Structure formats: C-alpha cells, structure tokens
Amino acid sequence: MRIQDMIQEYAGGWKARPMTGTIGVEVRGGVKLADADDATIQRVKKLVSHCCVVVFREQFMEPGAMPGFAGRLAKLSYTPGLEQNSNWRDVYRIDNPGKENARTEDWHTDASFAQKPAAYSAIGAETIPEAGGDTMFLNQYISYELLSEGYKRTLRGLRLRHVGVGQGPKGSTYAEWPQAIHPIIRTHPETLRRSLFLNIPRLHGEIEGFSVAESEPIIKYLYAHSLGIDRMYRHRWAEGDFVIWDNRCTLHAAPHDYGDQTRTLYRVITEGEVPFDQD
C-alpha cells in the first residue's frame, strides 16, 4: 500500500501529507491530541505503525502531560538502566551532551534489550537549535522486503541477543547488563508486516546457536543493508512539534551537528509485546 493510501485510510479528514515516498507523515490539523477520544487514539496508532513516524505540528505537550497521552497508546515503559533525569515519572529529558558524549549518532531502536522492547516513542521539543539537531528515521519494513528471498528464508527463525551495553550500575559487568534474545525478523501485531529487527552492532551478542565470530558478519551486513537512503526521513524540528514513531519497524538517529546550542526535548516510550514472527 502506498503511503498516500495509508494516509487516506487512517488520517482521512485530517490535514495530512506524506513527508517522503516511503516513510513519514505530517499532520497539521484536523485532530487535537490532547483531546483525543478512543477512536482517534486508535487511528493515531494505525497511522504511526503503518507509516513508521508521524509529525504532529503545533501540538506540543507539556512534559507532565506526555505520560497520560502515551499511556493511551500502550503501557508506559522506561529504558532499562537509564537514570530518571526529569521532574516527571517516565519522562526522559534529552539535552545537549556535547559532541564527545553524543550517543545517538548511530542508527538504533529504543530499548531493544528489554524482554518487551519499546513500541511507540514520542518526543516533544521544548528548545531547538537555530540550525541542526535533526532526528532521522529509517523504514525497516522496506529493509526486510529488499532482502533476497533466499536470505529471508535463511533468517526466518533465527534469534539474536540484544545487550544494553553499559546500561547498569557503575562497575557492573556484561552478565549484569539487561539482555534479551529476539527474532531477527519480526511480525508487527498491528500491520502484520515483517521488518528487520536489530540495533547497533556493538549492542549485540551472538545469534542463537552461532558463535560470536560467526554472528558478527551477518549482523554487520544486515545493519549496513538497513541504512538505505531510499527509506529515510530526516525531521527538522520546529516549535510545537510532537513526533511519534514505532520502534518495531524503524531505526532512528540524531546527529550532533549543533555545537553548544541548547537542544531540550522530552521523550516517553511505551512497552511493546515480546517480539514474534508468524506466518
């Protein structure tokens, strides 16, 4: 289904348009998230899950209101091992860490090392740089679909260890970091489409039944394969933006190209299901 058809089906009546030919939708009117009824929440979920990321313009929520909204999408969650750093439970503040401490420049998905990895993530931008500080997204449905049929058959049933490297108390060891084993190919429960599900290579151990040495070239190939620019959307933040994406079918990254300018965003995430693949 074309992204234009998805908009027509799930955002009919809203002022919505595609941001690229493969990923991303902008909504400028026709819905007010803060006042959304249950039917509207279901439409939001379907639009995000099918189109990977949706930008709601002029819909900024105060951080204290974000958990209440996100909790209607799915059960609230919090990245294992991440320190609470805001005045609101379940809300994570994203500030300018400096280029040398930036941890978001690699393409990744949120909390994949949890037993039930993140489903939806939502961000509201409070302060944005004059230039730079964009967030980029990749469609992982397409990354799966572009694999050869032979490779798809090879990957079906394989499971990969996800490791929250360093996501533990100071001095903790590899064995103490949060870990989970998930299928490399997963089926989305909402769309029933398959997607590649992997993270930054350094956040992985072995493929189940393989050695680490045997696993490494497969992981690196699939990660590199996932980064095609034909399935990318780069979001330039504007005041009032509220962005929701689905971690089950996307990777995202945020380049640190804004020097010492202030960049303050607030993020909430929701818990997904135990990843699965089904016929």
N, C-alpha and C positions, 0 to 999 in steps of 0.2 A: 504494500500500500504506500502510495506517495505521501510525503509529509503534508502536502496540501489537502489530501483526502482525510488524513488523521485530524487535521485542524477542523475540517468541515464536520467530521463525526463527533469530535469530543469538545470542540470550542465553538460550535455554531451559535451565533448571537453575540459572541464576544468580539472585540476588535483585536483580532489575532492575525499574525502573519509569520511565515517561515523565516528563520534567520539564515539558513543555508538550504541547499537542496537535499541534505541528508540528516541534519541534526539541529535542534533548537527552534523554539517558538517564542515570539514576543507577544505579550498581551498588554494592550494599552487602555482597555476599557471594557465595560460590559459585565464586570464582576468585581466585587469588593471582598477580598479575602477575609478581612476582619469580621464581616457579617455573613460569611458563607453558611448556607444550610447544608444538610447532609448530602443532598443530591449534588450540590456544587462541589463539595469535597470529593465525591466520587469522580466527578468529571475532571477535577484537577489531577487526581491520581492517575486516571487513564491517560490524560494528555502528557503528563510527565513520563510515565512508563513507556509509552509508545514513541515519544519524540526525544527522550533522554534528558532534556533540560528545557525548562520554561522560565522566561524572564517576565516577571510582572512589574511593569513600570508604575512609578508613583504609588507604591503600595508598602512603603517602609513600615515595619512594625517595631515598636519599642521592644528591646530585648526581653523585658519581663513578660510580654505577650506572646513571644515566639513559642515557648513550650506548649502553651494552651492550643495554639493553632496546629503545630506539628503533631501533637498527641492525637489529633483527629485524623491524621493521615495514617499513623501506625503507632505502635507502642514506642514511647521515648526511650532513647538509649544514650550512651556516652562512651567514647572511645576508651577501651581498657588501658589502664596505665597512664592516661592523660590527667594532669593535675587540674582540678577545678580552679579557674582563674577569673571568674566574674562574680558579680553580686547575685546572679540568678542561677538557681539549680538547673543543671542540664544545658546551660548556655555557655559556649566556649568563645572567648574573645580572641580575635586574630589581630595582632598588632604588627608593626614593622620590627622584625627581629634583627635587622641588619643583614647585609648580603652574606656574610660569613656564616650566619646561623640559619639561613633560609632552608627549610626542609620541604618546601612544596614545589620545587622546580622540576622534580621528576614526575612523570605521569603516574598517578596512583588512584586507588579507590579506598574509601574510608573504612577503617576497622575490619579489614578482611580476615584478620587473625582472631576475631571473635567466633564463638560457636554459631551465633546467628549474626552474620555481618550486617552492616548498615543497609537499610533500604533507601529511604529518602534523606537527603541532606538539604537544608535550607539556610540561606545566608541573607542577612540584611546589612547593607553598607551604611555606616554612620559617617565616616570621614574617608574621602578618597583623594589620592594624589592628583595634582594638576594634570599629570600625564603619567602613563604607566600603571602598573598594578592590576592588569587584566587577569581574568581567570579563563582557562581554556578547557574544552571538553572534547572527548572522542567517543564515537558511537561504536560500542563493542558488539552489537548485533551484526553490523557490517563486517567487522573484523572476523567474526566466525564465518559468515556467509562467503567471504572471499577465499577461505581455505579450500584446497582441493578436496574432492570427495574422498580420496584415499586417506588424506591426513585427518579429515573429520572422523572417519571410521577408526583410525588408529587412536585418536584422542578420547573417543567415547568410552566412558567407564574409568578413565584414569583420574586419580585424585592427587592433589598437590598440597604440601604442607605450607601454610601461611604462618609467619612468625612476626610478632610485634617486637622487632629488634630494639633493645634499649627501653622498651615500654614496661618498666618495672622499677621497684625501689632501687635507690642508689646502691651499687655493689652487687645487684642481682646477676644471675648467670643465665646462659641460654636456656637451660631447662626450666627456669623460673619465669621466663617471659611468656606472655599469652600466646597460645598457639592453637591452630585448628587445621584439620585436613578437609579440603573441599574439592568437588569435581572441577576439572579444568573447563569443561563445557557445562553450562547450567541452563536450565529452562526457567524463564520468567513466569511466575504464577499468574500474573495479570495478562500478559500478552501472548503467552505460550510460545514465544520465540526463543531460540537458543542464542547465547552470547558466549564469548570468551571471558573467563573469569580468572584473572591473575593480577598481580601487583608488581611493584618494583622488584627486579630480580634479587636484590640483596635482602628482601623481606620474605624470601622463600627458602625452605629446606629442600627435601627430596620429593620426587614423585613417588607415590606409594608403590613399593615393590621394586624400585630402581635405586641405584646408589646416587649419592650427591653428584659425583662426576658424570654419571650417565644422564642425570636430570638437567644439569646446567645448560647444555647446548639447546635442549628443547625449550626450556624456559626463556632463554635469551632470544631464540628465534621467534617465539610467539609474541614476546613483548615488542620486539622490533616490528613485527608484522602488524601489531595493533596501532602503530603510530602514523597511519596514512593520513595525509592532509586532506584527502577527499572525504573524510568523515569527521572533520574538526569544526568546532565553532569557538571563536575567541570573543569573550564577552568584555566589552569596555564598560566599566561601571559608571553609572550616573546616579545622582542624588535621588533617593526614593526607590531604587531598585530592590526587589525581593526575588531571589533566584532559588528555584527548587530543581534538584536533579536526582536521578535514580542511580545509585551506586551499583546496582545489579547489572546494568548494561552500559556503563560509562567508565572512562578514566578521566581524571582532571588534573590540572597543574596550574601553578601561579608563578610566573617568572618574577624575580625580584629585580626590576628594572627602574625603580623609582627612588633610588638613593636613600636619603634620610627624610624624605617626605612622610607625613603622617598617613597611615592607612589603618583604619579601625573597622573591622567587620565583626558581626556576631553570628555564630553558627549553632544550629541544633541538628541532631541526627535522630533517625528512628530505626528501630530494630527490624530486621527482615526475618525471613524464615531460614531454617537450615538449608543450604543450597542443595539442589537436586537436579537430575536430568531425567527426563521421561520421554517415552515415545509418544 
